[in-house]
Amino acid sequence: MIVCSCNVIREKDIRDAARRGCPDAETAYRSLGCQFQCGGCEDHADDLVACERAKLLAPRDVRAA
């Protein structure tokens, strides 16, 4: 699914960037060679990064549930 139509960034791209260690959407965008344009995607992108980061930080037994 496309998260950012200005930069044509997919949800997978944001999630992958978060798994590589990007702490927020702005950093994830920069890692993809982009920056926010209209800002309409910023909240959703931040949520995606937070979700992936939470999965990485969760104890292994919680992730398996």
mmCIF file as Biopython writes it, N, C-alpha, C and O atoms, coordinates in Angstrom:
data_model
#
loop_
_atom_site.group_PDB
_atom_site.id
_atom_site.type_symbol
_atom_site.label_atom_id
_atom_site.label_alt_id
_atom_site.label_comp_id
_atom_site.label_asym_id
_atom_site.label_entity_id
_atom_site.label_seq_id
_atom_site.pdbx_PDB_ins_code
_atom_site.Cartn_x
_atom_site.Cartn_y
_atom_site.Cartn_z
_atom_site.occupancy
_atom_site.B_iso_or_equiv
_atom_site.auth_seq_id
_atom_site.auth_asym_id
_atom_site.pdbx_PDB_model_num
ATOM 1   N N  . MET A ? 1  ? 0.840  -1.176  0.000  1.0 0.0 1  A 1 
ATOM 2   C CA . MET A ? 1  ? 0.000  0.000   0.000  1.0 0.0 1  A 1 
ATOM 3   C C  . MET A ? 1  ? 0.892  1.249   0.000  1.0 0.0 1  A 1 
ATOM 4   O O  . MET A ? 1  ? 1.905  1.292   0.698  1.0 0.0 1  A 1 
ATOM 5   N N  . ILE A ? 2  ? 0.520  2.237   -0.765 1.0 0.0 2  A 1 
ATOM 6   C CA . ILE A ? 2  ? 1.259  3.499   -0.820 1.0 0.0 2  A 1 
ATOM 7   C C  . ILE A ? 2  ? 0.908  4.339   0.409  1.0 0.0 2  A 1 
ATOM 8   O O  . ILE A ? 2  ? -0.264 4.601   0.676  1.0 0.0 2  A 1 
ATOM 9   N N  . VAL A ? 3  ? 1.919  4.750   1.143  1.0 0.0 3  A 1 
ATOM 10  C CA . VAL A ? 3  ? 1.734  5.613   2.314  1.0 0.0 3  A 1 
ATOM 11  C C  . VAL A ? 3  ? 1.870  7.072   1.896  1.0 0.0 3  A 1 
ATOM 12  O O  . VAL A ? 3  ? 1.098  7.928   2.327  1.0 0.0 3  A 1 
ATOM 13  N N  . CYS A ? 4  ? 2.856  7.341   1.055  1.0 0.0 4  A 1 
ATOM 14  C CA . CYS A ? 4  ? 3.148  8.713   0.621  1.0 0.0 4  A 1 
ATOM 15  C C  . CYS A ? 4  ? 3.059  8.786   -0.898 1.0 0.0 4  A 1 
ATOM 16  O O  . CYS A ? 4  ? 3.905  8.235   -1.603 1.0 0.0 4  A 1 
ATOM 17  N N  . SER A ? 5  ? 2.042  9.463   -1.393 1.0 0.0 5  A 1 
ATOM 18  C CA . SER A ? 5  ? 1.896  9.580   -2.847 1.0 0.0 5  A 1 
ATOM 19  C C  . SER A ? 5  ? 2.846  10.627  -3.427 1.0 0.0 5  A 1 
ATOM 20  O O  . SER A ? 5  ? 3.184  10.558  -4.608 1.0 0.0 5  A 1 
ATOM 21  N N  . CYS A ? 6  ? 3.279  11.586  -2.626 1.0 0.0 6  A 1 
ATOM 22  C CA . CYS A ? 6  ? 4.227  12.599  -3.118 1.0 0.0 6  A 1 
ATOM 23  C C  . CYS A ? 6  ? 5.568  11.961  -3.480 1.0 0.0 6  A 1 
ATOM 24  O O  . CYS A ? 6  ? 6.168  12.299  -4.500 1.0 0.0 6  A 1 
ATOM 25  N N  . ASN A ? 7  ? 6.037  11.030  -2.630 1.0 0.0 7  A 1 
ATOM 26  C CA . ASN A ? 7  ? 7.330  10.377  -2.827 1.0 0.0 7  A 1 
ATOM 27  C C  . ASN A ? 7  ? 7.201  8.931   -3.306 1.0 0.0 7  A 1 
ATOM 28  O O  . ASN A ? 7  ? 8.202  8.254   -3.542 1.0 0.0 7  A 1 
ATOM 29  N N  . VAL A ? 8  ? 5.968  8.470   -3.445 1.0 0.0 8  A 1 
ATOM 30  C CA . VAL A ? 8  ? 5.664  7.078   -3.815 1.0 0.0 8  A 1 
ATOM 31  C C  . VAL A ? 8  ? 6.418  6.106   -2.895 1.0 0.0 8  A 1 
ATOM 32  O O  . VAL A ? 8  ? 7.220  5.284   -3.338 1.0 0.0 8  A 1 
ATOM 33  N N  . ILE A ? 9  ? 6.125  6.238   -1.606 1.0 0.0 9  A 1 
ATOM 34  C CA . ILE A ? 9  ? 6.725  5.374   -0.589 1.0 0.0 9  A 1 
ATOM 35  C C  . ILE A ? 9  ? 5.664  4.395   -0.113 1.0 0.0 9  A 1 
ATOM 36  O O  . ILE A ? 9  ? 4.548  4.780   0.238  1.0 0.0 9  A 1 
ATOM 37  N N  . ARG A ? 10 ? 6.035  3.130   -0.109 1.0 0.0 10 A 1 
ATOM 38  C CA . ARG A ? 10 ? 5.114  2.079   0.310  1.0 0.0 10 A 1 
ATOM 39  C C  . ARG A ? 10 ? 5.219  1.827   1.814  1.0 0.0 10 A 1 
ATOM 40  O O  . ARG A ? 10 ? 6.217  2.157   2.453  1.0 0.0 10 A 1 
ATOM 41  N N  . GLU A ? 11 ? 4.163  1.235   2.353  1.0 0.0 11 A 1 
ATOM 42  C CA . GLU A ? 11 ? 4.154  0.853   3.763  1.0 0.0 11 A 1 
ATOM 43  C C  . GLU A ? 11 ? 5.350  -0.043  4.069  1.0 0.0 11 A 1 
ATOM 44  O O  . GLU A ? 11 ? 5.998  0.121   5.103  1.0 0.0 11 A 1 
ATOM 45  N N  . LYS A ? 12 ? 5.644  -0.982  3.185  1.0 0.0 12 A 1 
ATOM 46  C CA . LYS A ? 12 ? 6.776  -1.893  3.361  1.0 0.0 12 A 1 
ATOM 47  C C  . LYS A ? 12 ? 8.089  -1.123  3.502  1.0 0.0 12 A 1 
ATOM 48  O O  . LYS A ? 12 ? 8.941  -1.496  4.309  1.0 0.0 12 A 1 
ATOM 49  N N  . ASP A ? 13 ? 8.257  -0.056  2.726  1.0 0.0 13 A 1 
ATOM 50  C CA . ASP A ? 13 ? 9.486  0.741   2.792  1.0 0.0 13 A 1 
ATOM 51  C C  . ASP A ? 13 ? 9.662  1.371   4.173  1.0 0.0 13 A 1 
ATOM 52  O O  . ASP A ? 13 ? 10.760 1.376   4.729  1.0 0.0 13 A 1 
ATOM 53  N N  . ILE A ? 14 ? 8.571  1.900   4.713  1.0 0.0 14 A 1 
ATOM 54  C CA . ILE A ? 14 ? 8.610  2.538   6.041  1.0 0.0 14 A 1 
ATOM 55  C C  . ILE A ? 14 ? 8.910  1.491   7.112  1.0 0.0 14 A 1 
ATOM 56  O O  . ILE A ? 14 ? 9.752  1.706   7.984  1.0 0.0 14 A 1 
ATOM 57  N N  . ARG A ? 15 ? 8.211  0.358   7.038  1.0 0.0 15 A 1 
ATOM 58  C CA . ARG A ? 15 ? 8.424  -0.704  8.028  1.0 0.0 15 A 1 
ATOM 59  C C  . ARG A ? 15 ? 9.864  -1.229  7.968  1.0 0.0 15 A 1 
ATOM 60  O O  . ARG A ? 15 ? 10.492 -1.450  9.004  1.0 0.0 15 A 1 
ATOM 61  N N  . ASP A ? 16 ? 10.376 -1.425  6.764  1.0 0.0 16 A 1 
ATOM 62  C CA . ASP A ? 16 ? 11.758 -1.894  6.614  1.0 0.0 16 A 1 
ATOM 63  C C  . ASP A ? 16 ? 12.749 -0.890  7.204  1.0 0.0 16 A 1 
ATOM 64  O O  . ASP A ? 16 ? 13.711 -1.282  7.865  1.0 0.0 16 A 1 
ATOM 65  N N  . ALA A ? 17 ? 12.519 0.393   6.970  1.0 0.0 17 A 1 
ATOM 66  C CA . ALA A ? 17 ? 13.401 1.431   7.515  1.0 0.0 17 A 1 
ATOM 67  C C  . ALA A ? 17 ? 13.376 1.403   9.044  1.0 0.0 17 A 1 
ATOM 68  O O  . ALA A ? 17 ? 14.414 1.558   9.688  1.0 0.0 17 A 1 
ATOM 69  N N  . ALA A ? 18 ? 12.202 1.209   9.615  1.0 0.0 18 A 1 
ATOM 70  C CA . ALA A ? 18 ? 12.088 1.130   11.077 1.0 0.0 18 A 1 
ATOM 71  C C  . ALA A ? 18 ? 12.853 -0.077  11.605 1.0 0.0 18 A 1 
ATOM 72  O O  . ALA A ? 18 ? 13.524 0.012   12.633 1.0 0.0 18 A 1 
ATOM 73  N N  . ARG A ? 19 ? 12.754 -1.204  10.905 1.0 0.0 19 A 1 
ATOM 74  C CA . ARG A ? 19 ? 13.483 -2.401  11.333 1.0 0.0 19 A 1 
ATOM 75  C C  . ARG A ? 19 ? 14.992 -2.224  11.202 1.0 0.0 19 A 1 
ATOM 76  O O  . ARG A ? 19 ? 15.758 -2.877  11.910 1.0 0.0 19 A 1 
ATOM 77  N N  . ARG A ? 20 ? 15.416 -1.352  10.309 1.0 0.0 20 A 1 
ATOM 78  C CA . ARG A ? 20 ? 16.853 -1.061  10.163 1.0 0.0 20 A 1 
ATOM 79  C C  . ARG A ? 20 ? 17.337 -0.068  11.219 1.0 0.0 20 A 1 
ATOM 80  O O  . ARG A ? 20 ? 18.528 0.233   11.283 1.0 0.0 20 A 1 
ATOM 81  N N  . GLY A ? 21 ? 16.420 0.442   12.048 1.0 0.0 21 A 1 
ATOM 82  C CA . GLY A ? 21 ? 16.834 1.301   13.148 1.0 0.0 21 A 1 
ATOM 83  C C  . GLY A ? 21 ? 16.377 2.741   13.091 1.0 0.0 21 A 1 
ATOM 84  O O  . GLY A ? 21 ? 16.697 3.513   13.995 1.0 0.0 21 A 1 
ATOM 85  N N  . CYS A ? 22 ? 15.643 3.135   12.065 1.0 0.0 22 A 1 
ATOM 86  C CA . CYS A ? 22 ? 15.153 4.518   12.006 1.0 0.0 22 A 1 
ATOM 87  C C  . CYS A ? 22 ? 14.156 4.745   13.141 1.0 0.0 22 A 1 
ATOM 88  O O  . CYS A ? 22 ? 13.182 4.002   13.256 1.0 0.0 22 A 1 
ATOM 89  N N  . PRO A ? 23 ? 14.379 5.752   13.974 1.0 0.0 23 A 1 
ATOM 90  C CA . PRO A ? 23 ? 13.544 5.959   15.155 1.0 0.0 23 A 1 
ATOM 91  C C  . PRO A ? 23 ? 12.236 6.697   14.893 1.0 0.0 23 A 1 
ATOM 92  O O  . PRO A ? 23 ? 11.343 6.686   15.740 1.0 0.0 23 A 1 
ATOM 93  N N  . ASP A ? 24 ? 12.111 7.336   13.736 1.0 0.0 24 A 1 
ATOM 94  C CA . ASP A ? 24 ? 10.896 8.093   13.438 1.0 0.0 24 A 1 
ATOM 95  C C  . ASP A ? 24 ? 10.708 8.184   11.925 1.0 0.0 24 A 1 
ATOM 96  O O  . ASP A ? 24 ? 11.587 7.801   11.153 1.0 0.0 24 A 1 
ATOM 97  N N  . ALA A ? 25 ? 9.555  8.694   11.518 1.0 0.0 25 A 1 
ATOM 98  C CA . ALA A ? 25 ? 9.224  8.760   10.092 1.0 0.0 25 A 1 
ATOM 99  C C  . ALA A ? 25 ? 10.170 9.675   9.324  1.0 0.0 25 A 1 
ATOM 100 O O  . ALA A ? 25 ? 10.554 9.363   8.197  1.0 0.0 25 A 1 
ATOM 101 N N  . GLU A ? 26 ? 10.544 10.788  9.914  1.0 0.0 26 A 1 
ATOM 102 C CA . GLU A ? 26 ? 11.440 11.715  9.216  1.0 0.0 26 A 1 
ATOM 103 C C  . GLU A ? 26 ? 12.771 11.040  8.875  1.0 0.0 26 A 1 
ATOM 104 O O  . GLU A ? 26 ? 13.287 11.191  7.768  1.0 0.0 26 A 1 
ATOM 105 N N  . THR A ? 27 ? 13.313 10.305  9.824  1.0 0.0 27 A 1 
ATOM 106 C CA . THR A ? 27 ? 14.560 9.586   9.595  1.0 0.0 27 A 1 
ATOM 107 C C  . THR A ? 27 ? 14.363 8.467   8.573  1.0 0.0 27 A 1 
ATOM 108 O O  . THR A ? 27 ? 15.234 8.218   7.739  1.0 0.0 27 A 1 
ATOM 109 N N  . ALA A ? 28 ? 13.223 7.802   8.643  1.0 0.0 28 A 1 
ATOM 110 C CA . ALA A ? 28 ? 12.916 6.749   7.669  1.0 0.0 28 A 1 
ATOM 111 C C  . ALA A ? 28 ? 12.865 7.328   6.261  1.0 0.0 28 A 1 
ATOM 112 O O  . ALA A ? 28 ? 13.414 6.745   5.326  1.0 0.0 28 A 1 
ATOM 113 N N  . TYR A ? 29 ? 12.212 8.468   6.111  1.0 0.0 29 A 1 
ATOM 114 C CA . TYR A ? 29 ? 12.139 9.115   4.793  1.0 0.0 29 A 1 
ATOM 115 C C  . TYR A ? 29 ? 13.533 9.477   4.294  1.0 0.0 29 A 1 
ATOM 116 O O  . TYR A ? 29 ? 13.865 9.243   3.132  1.0 0.0 29 A 1 
ATOM 117 N N  . ARG A ? 30 ? 14.348 10.050  5.183  1.0 0.0 30 A 1 
ATOM 118 C CA . ARG A ? 30 ? 15.712 10.422  4.781  1.0 0.0 30 A 1 
ATOM 119 C C  . ARG A ? 30 ? 16.518 9.198   4.356  1.0 0.0 30 A 1 
ATOM 120 O O  . ARG A ? 30 ? 17.319 9.273   3.424  1.0 0.0 30 A 1 
ATOM 121 N N  . SER A ? 31 ? 16.309 8.077   5.034  1.0 0.0 31 A 1 
ATOM 122 C CA . SER A ? 31 ? 17.035 6.853   4.674  1.0 0.0 31 A 1 
ATOM 123 C C  . SER A ? 31 ? 16.628 6.349   3.295  1.0 0.0 31 A 1 
ATOM 124 O O  . SER A ? 31 ? 17.359 5.590   2.659  1.0 0.0 31 A 1 
ATOM 125 N N  . LEU A ? 32 ? 15.458 6.777   2.843  1.0 0.0 32 A 1 
ATOM 126 C CA . LEU A ? 32 ? 14.961 6.406   1.515  1.0 0.0 32 A 1 
ATOM 127 C C  . LEU A ? 32 ? 15.274 7.480   0.477  1.0 0.0 32 A 1 
ATOM 128 O O  . LEU A ? 32 ? 14.861 7.377   -0.678 1.0 0.0 32 A 1 
ATOM 129 N N  . GLY A ? 33 ? 16.005 8.510   0.896  1.0 0.0 33 A 1 
ATOM 130 C CA . GLY A ? 33 ? 16.369 9.588   -0.017 1.0 0.0 33 A 1 
ATOM 131 C C  . GLY A ? 33 ? 15.244 10.568  -0.276 1.0 0.0 33 A 1 
ATOM 132 O O  . GLY A ? 33 ? 15.217 11.236  -1.310 1.0 0.0 33 A 1 
ATOM 133 N N  . CYS A ? 34 ? 14.308 10.656  0.670  1.0 0.0 34 A 1 
ATOM 134 C CA . CYS A ? 34 ? 13.137 11.525  0.504  1.0 0.0 34 A 1 
ATOM 135 C C  . CYS A ? 34 ? 12.973 12.439  1.710  1.0 0.0 34 A 1 
ATOM 136 O O  . CYS A ? 34 ? 13.711 12.344  2.692  1.0 0.0 34 A 1 
ATOM 137 N N  . GLN A ? 35 ? 11.995 13.320  1.612  1.0 0.0 35 A 1 
ATOM 138 C CA . GLN A ? 35 ? 11.582 14.148  2.739  1.0 0.0 35 A 1 
ATOM 139 C C  . GLN A ? 35 ? 10.090 14.401  2.592  1.0 0.0 35 A 1 
ATOM 140 O O  . GLN A ? 35 ? 9.530  14.227  1.510  1.0 0.0 35 A 1 
ATOM 141 N N  . PHE A ? 36 ? 9.447  14.812  3.682  1.0 0.0 36 A 1 
ATOM 142 C CA . PHE A ? 36 ? 8.021  15.108  3.625  1.0 0.0 36 A 1 
ATOM 143 C C  . PHE A ? 36 ? 7.772  16.241  2.643  1.0 0.0 36 A 1 
ATOM 144 O O  . PHE A ? 36 ? 8.528  17.211  2.594  1.0 0.0 36 A 1 
ATOM 145 N N  . GLN A ? 37 ? 6.721  16.112  1.875  1.0 0.0 37 A 1 
ATOM 146 C CA . GLN A ? 37 ? 6.330  17.165  0.940  1.0 0.0 37 A 1 
ATOM 147 C C  . GLN A ? 37 ? 5.089  17.880  1.491  1.0 0.0 37 A 1 
ATOM 148 O O  . GLN A ? 37 ? 5.199  18.954  2.081  1.0 0.0 37 A 1 
ATOM 149 N N  . CYS A ? 38 ? 3.913  17.280  1.297  1.0 0.0 38 A 1 
ATOM 150 C CA . CYS A ? 38 ? 2.677  17.925  1.752  1.0 0.0 38 A 1 
ATOM 151 C C  . CYS A ? 38 ? 2.399  17.666  3.231  1.0 0.0 38 A 1 
ATOM 152 O O  . CYS A ? 38 ? 1.653  18.416  3.860  1.0 0.0 38 A 1 
ATOM 153 N N  . GLY A ? 39 ? 2.998  16.602  3.794  1.0 0.0 39 A 1 
ATOM 154 C CA . GLY A ? 39 ? 2.815  16.283  5.209  1.0 0.0 39 A 1 
ATOM 155 C C  . GLY A ? 39 ? 1.594  15.443  5.517  1.0 0.0 39 A 1 
ATOM 156 O O  . GLY A ? 39 ? 1.378  15.075  6.672  1.0 0.0 39 A 1 
ATOM 157 N N  . GLY A ? 40 ? 0.790  15.130  4.516  1.0 0.0 40 A 1 
ATOM 158 C CA . GLY A ? 40 ? -0.425 14.354  4.734  1.0 0.0 40 A 1 
ATOM 159 C C  . GLY A ? 40 ? -0.173 12.937  5.228  1.0 0.0 40 A 1 
ATOM 160 O O  . GLY A ? 40 ? -1.061 12.327  5.824  1.0 0.0 40 A 1 
ATOM 161 N N  . CYS A ? 41 ? 0.996  12.416  4.996  1.0 0.0 41 A 1 
ATOM 162 C CA . CYS A ? 41 ? 1.331  11.039  5.369  1.0 0.0 41 A 1 
ATOM 163 C C  . CYS A ? 41 ? 2.099  10.952  6.687  1.0 0.0 41 A 1 
ATOM 164 O O  . CYS A ? 41 ? 2.316  9.855   7.202  1.0 0.0 41 A 1 
ATOM 165 N N  . GLU A ? 42 ? 2.501  12.066  7.223  1.0 0.0 42 A 1 
ATOM 166 C CA . GLU A ? 42 ? 3.429  12.080  8.361  1.0 0.0 42 A 1 
ATOM 167 C C  . GLU A ? 42 ? 2.911  11.303  9.568  1.0 0.0 42 A 1 
ATOM 168 O O  . GLU A ? 42 ? 3.651  10.506  10.144 1.0 0.0 42 A 1 
ATOM 169 N N  . ASP A ? 43 ? 1.666  11.517  9.961  1.0 0.0 43 A 1 
ATOM 170 C CA . ASP A ? 43 ? 1.125  10.820  11.132 1.0 0.0 43 A 1 
ATOM 171 C C  . ASP A ? 43 ? 1.076  9.316   10.906 1.0 0.0 43 A 1 
ATOM 172 O O  . ASP A ? 43 ? 1.461  8.537   11.778 1.0 0.0 43 A 1 
ATOM 173 N N  . HIS A ? 44 ? 0.597  8.908   9.724  1.0 0.0 44 A 1 
ATOM 174 C CA . HIS A ? 44 ? 0.512  7.474   9.425  1.0 0.0 44 A 1 
ATOM 175 C C  . HIS A ? 44 ? 1.908  6.850   9.393  1.0 0.0 44 A 1 
ATOM 176 O O  . HIS A ? 44 ? 2.112  5.760   9.927  1.0 0.0 44 A 1 
ATOM 177 N N  . ALA A ? 45 ? 2.856  7.526   8.777  1.0 0.0 45 A 1 
ATOM 178 C CA . ALA A ? 45 ? 4.229  7.019   8.715  1.0 0.0 45 A 1 
ATOM 179 C C  . ALA A ? 45 ? 4.828  6.909   10.116 1.0 0.0 45 A 1 
ATOM 180 O O  . ALA A ? 45 ? 5.513  5.932   10.417 1.0 0.0 45 A 1 
ATOM 181 N N  . ASP A ? 46 ? 4.580  7.895   10.974 1.0 0.0 46 A 1 
ATOM 182 C CA . ASP A ? 46 ? 5.057  7.835   12.363 1.0 0.0 46 A 1 
ATOM 183 C C  . ASP A ? 46 ? 4.457  6.631   13.087 1.0 0.0 46 A 1 
ATOM 184 O O  . ASP A ? 46 ? 5.146  5.946   13.842 1.0 0.0 46 A 1 
ATOM 185 N N  . ASP A ? 47 ? 3.163  6.377   12.851 1.0 0.0 47 A 1 
ATOM 186 C CA . ASP A ? 47 ? 2.501  5.226   13.476 1.0 0.0 47 A 1 
ATOM 187 C C  . ASP A ? 47 ? 3.127  3.912   13.018 1.0 0.0 47 A 1 
ATOM 188 O O  . ASP A ? 47 ? 3.332  3.005   13.825 1.0 0.0 47 A 1 
ATOM 189 N N  . LEU A ? 48 ? 3.430  3.809   11.727 1.0 0.0 48 A 1 
ATOM 190 C CA . LEU A ? 48 ? 4.050  2.590   11.202 1.0 0.0 48 A 1 
ATOM 191 C C  . LEU A ? 48 ? 5.421  2.353   11.828 1.0 0.0 48 A 1 
ATOM 192 O O  . LEU A ? 48 ? 5.748  1.231   12.214 1.0 0.0 48 A 1 
ATOM 193 N N  . VAL A ? 49 ? 6.213  3.408   11.926 1.0 0.0 49 A 1 
ATOM 194 C CA . VAL A ? 49 ? 7.542  3.282   12.537 1.0 0.0 49 A 1 
ATOM 195 C C  . VAL A ? 49 ? 7.400  2.873   13.999 1.0 0.0 49 A 1 
ATOM 196 O O  . VAL A ? 49 ? 8.105  1.976   14.461 1.0 0.0 49 A 1 
ATOM 197 N N  . ALA A ? 50 ? 6.502  3.515   14.723 1.0 0.0 50 A 1 
ATOM 198 C CA . ALA A ? 50 ? 6.307  3.194   16.140 1.0 0.0 50 A 1 
ATOM 199 C C  . ALA A ? 50 ? 5.876  1.740   16.318 1.0 0.0 50 A 1 
ATOM 200 O O  . ALA A ? 50 ? 6.336  1.062   17.236 1.0 0.0 50 A 1 
ATOM 201 N N  . CYS A ? 51 ? 5.006  1.269   15.454 1.0 0.0 51 A 1 
ATOM 202 C CA . CYS A ? 51 ? 4.530  -0.113  15.520 1.0 0.0 51 A 1 
ATOM 203 C C  . CYS A ? 51 ? 5.683  -1.095  15.309 1.0 0.0 51 A 1 
ATOM 204 O O  . CYS A ? 51 ? 5.831  -2.054  16.067 1.0 0.0 51 A 1 
ATOM 205 N N  . GLU A ? 52 ? 6.485  -0.859  14.299 1.0 0.0 52 A 1 
ATOM 206 C CA . GLU A ? 52 ? 7.618  -1.750  14.024 1.0 0.0 52 A 1 
ATOM 207 C C  . GLU A ? 52 ? 8.657  -1.695  15.134 1.0 0.0 52 A 1 
ATOM 208 O O  . GLU A ? 52 ? 9.208  -2.726  15.522 1.0 0.0 52 A 1 
ATOM 209 N N  . ARG A ? 53 ? 8.926  -0.507  15.644 1.0 0.0 53 A 1 
ATOM 210 C CA . ARG A ? 53 ? 9.903  -0.365  16.731 1.0 0.0 53 A 1 
ATOM 211 C C  . ARG A ? 53 ? 9.400  -1.092  17.986 1.0 0.0 53 A 1 
ATOM 212 O O  . ARG A ? 53 ? 10.186 -1.722  18.693 1.0 0.0 53 A 1 
ATOM 213 N N  . ALA A ? 54 ? 8.103  -1.006  18.260 1.0 0.0 54 A 1 
ATOM 214 C CA . ALA A ? 54 ? 7.536  -1.695  19.422 1.0 0.0 54 A 1 
ATOM 215 C C  . ALA A ? 54 ? 7.691  -3.207  19.277 1.0 0.0 54 A 1 
ATOM 216 O O  . ALA A ? 54 ? 7.977  -3.901  20.252 1.0 0.0 54 A 1 
ATOM 217 N N  . LYS A ? 55 ? 7.502  -3.715  18.062 1.0 0.0 55 A 1 
ATOM 218 C CA . LYS A ? 55 ? 7.678  -5.153  17.822 1.0 0.0 55 A 1 
ATOM 219 C C  . LYS A ? 55 ? 9.120  -5.569  18.097 1.0 0.0 55 A 1 
ATOM 220 O O  . LYS A ? 55 ? 9.365  -6.626  18.679 1.0 0.0 55 A 1 
ATOM 221 N N  . LEU A ? 56 ? 10.064 -4.745  17.682 1.0 0.0 56 A 1 
ATOM 222 C CA . LEU A ? 56 ? 11.476 -5.066  17.885 1.0 0.0 56 A 1 
ATOM 223 C C  . LEU A ? 56 ? 11.865 -5.044  19.358 1.0 0.0 56 A 1 
ATOM 224 O O  . LEU A ? 56 ? 12.716 -5.819  19.796 1.0 0.0 56 A 1 
ATOM 225 N N  . LEU A ? 57 ? 11.237 -4.155  20.115 1.0 0.0 57 A 1 
ATOM 226 C CA . LEU A ? 57 ? 11.591 -3.985  21.521 1.0 0.0 57 A 1 
ATOM 227 C C  . LEU A ? 57 ? 10.810 -4.903  22.453 1.0 0.0 57 A 1 
ATOM 228 O O  . LEU A ? 57 ? 11.152 -5.035  23.628 1.0 0.0 57 A 1 
ATOM 229 N N  . ALA A ? 58 ? 9.752  -5.541  21.929 1.0 0.0 58 A 1 
ATOM 230 C CA . ALA A ? 58 ? 8.920  -6.413  22.758 1.0 0.0 58 A 1 
ATOM 231 C C  . ALA A ? 58 ? 9.690  -7.684  23.114 1.0 0.0 58 A 1 
ATOM 232 O O  . ALA A ? 58 ? 10.474 -8.188  22.311 1.0 0.0 58 A 1 
ATOM 233 N N  . PRO A ? 59 ? 9.462  -8.192  24.313 1.0 0.0 59 A 1 
ATOM 234 C CA . PRO A ? 59 ? 10.091 -9.469  24.676 1.0 0.0 59 A 1 
ATOM 235 C C  . PRO A ? 59 ? 9.670  -10.563 23.689 1.0 0.0 59 A 1 
ATOM 236 O O  . PRO A ? 59 ? 8.558  -10.534 23.162 1.0 0.0 59 A 1 
ATOM 237 N N  . ARG A ? 60 ? 10.546 -11.508 23.448 1.0 0.0 60 A 1 
ATOM 238 C CA . ARG A ? 60 ? 10.296 -12.555 22.455 1.0 0.0 60 A 1 
ATOM 239 C C  . ARG A ? 60 ? 8.975  -13.286 22.709 1.0 0.0 60 A 1 
ATOM 240 O O  . ARG A ? 60 ? 8.256  -13.574 21.752 1.0 0.0 60 A 1 
ATOM 241 N N  . ASP A ? 61 ? 8.630  -13.597 23.962 1.0 0.0 61 A 1 
ATOM 242 C CA . ASP A ? 61 ? 7.403  -14.337 24.247 1.0 0.0 61 A 1 
ATOM 243 C C  . ASP A ? 61 ? 6.160  -13.525 23.904 1.0 0.0 61 A 1 
ATOM 244 O O  . ASP A ? 61 ? 5.125  -14.108 23.583 1.0 0.0 61 A 1 
ATOM 245 N N  . VAL A ? 62 ? 6.231  -12.201 23.961 1.0 0.0 62 A 1 
ATOM 246 C CA . VAL A ? 62 ? 5.093  -11.356 23.593 1.0 0.0 62 A 1 
ATOM 247 C C  . VAL A ? 62 ? 4.932  -11.348 22.079 1.0 0.0 62 A 1 
ATOM 248 O O  . VAL A ? 62 ? 3.808  -11.373 21.578 1.0 0.0 62 A 1 
ATOM 249 N N  . ARG A ? 63 ? 6.048  -11.315 21.341 1.0 0.0 63 A 1 
ATOM 250 C CA . ARG A ? 63 ? 5.984  -11.305 19.878 1.0 0.0 63 A 1 
ATOM 251 C C  . ARG A ? 63 ? 5.389  -12.595 19.341 1.0 0.0 63 A 1 
ATOM 252 O O  . ARG A ? 63 ? 4.740  -12.579 18.295 1.0 0.0 63 A 1 
ATOM 253 N N  . ALA A ? 64 ? 5.591  -13.700 20.020 1.0 0.0 64 A 1 
ATOM 254 C CA . ALA A ? 64 ? 5.105  -14.995 19.544 1.0 0.0 64 A 1 
ATOM 255 C C  . ALA A ? 64 ? 3.607  -15.155 19.751 1.0 0.0 64 A 1 
ATOM 256 O O  . ALA A ? 64 ? 2.986  -16.002 19.109 1.0 0.0 64 A 1 
ATOM 257 N N  . ALA A ? 65 ? 3.021  -14.367 20.623 1.0 0.0 65 A 1 
ATOM 258 C CA . ALA A ? 65 ? 1.593  -14.504 20.949 1.0 0.0 65 A 1 
ATOM 259 C C  . ALA A ? 65 ? 0.691  -14.074 19.831 1.0 0.0 65 A 1 
ATOM 260 O O  . ALA A ? 65 ? -0.532 -14.135 19.966 1.0 0.0 65 A 1 
#
